[in-house]
């Protein structure tokens, strides 16, 4: 119940118990933010730090993102960790396109953000994963610490909780 206490008005005390109440959009955003399923795209040393974040010392499960998925069709967050080369552009974009909506991308490490130390001397290093797919959260560092991935996940959760995807008065369309 500690998570729900952040939003006053969600819990209504009734005789014999309590009921969670709120706007449908807020409830759905809360549930989506607390059940992130990351698709790992670990390429280099940043991927080792990402694995550490899933270990018992840092415990990424506390934030609802501990179920790393090997399939893009079951994931909603892509964590790109490491140096992206030209040969990886097409597979990375294909994996992103196969993810269901809503989908988010985290650029983890300076190599994923800007090409890192290899961007100047190599012709095949991509100068940032945001040239391939839209990035929602940037996590700098070379390599970034596992704690920074947890902070990045919390920032993504804040973004998801404040998303507006239901318009008041919009018709609900059900397709056969």
Buried (B, 14 or more C-beta within 10 A) or exposed (E): EEEEEEBEEBBEEEEEEEEEEBEEBBBBBBEBBBEBBBBBBBBBBBBEBBBBBBEEEBEBEEBBBBBBBEEBEEBBBBBBBBBBBEEBBEEBEEBBEEBEEEBBBBBBBBBBBBBBEBBEEBEEBBEBBBEBBEBBBBBBBEBBBBEBBBBBBEBBBEBBBEEEEBEEEEEEEEEE
